């Protein structure tokens, strides 16, 4: 992925609007695809069991947007890192992918 200059306004949008949607999708992958219990997922993520349930029901994280193939891969890597306690993915990885998908996304 190509590099970019960080922008505080985009970082703020990413943290408030985009990251919760991505987290909800990642939680669904942990539970539905990897078979991790909601309680175990909550423990691994450092959130409550109720939060995981809300992510699963899309009550938390809101409506999701269409995933690019690159974002789909990153979400799988994120779920794998959480499930296996290995590997890394950073917020910057997610941000770069979103910016490349739609540089004007706000």
Phi, psi and omega in degrees: 000142180284153181278165178210164175276138178289150180223120185301325180291321178291319178301319179296315178298318180301313183292321184275319189251321188269313183302318177301323177294317179294319179297319179299316179296318180296319179297318177299320178294320178300313186280311186280319184268326184260353175072022178279135180294157178298323179295317179293319178299317179300315180298314181296327182269349181073032177236172180282160176297325178296321178298316179298316178300319179293322175298318181296324181270004180062024174278339177237133181104343175067193181282137183268154177261169182295130181278135171283160177303322179295320180291324177301317178295316179297320179294323175296319177297320179296312178299319178297318179298319180289317183293321186257002183053036180214169181073164180222152171212142183245162175300324178297324176299314180295316181298313179302318181296317178296315181298321179290325180293319182206091183303334182262011182297128179226000000 
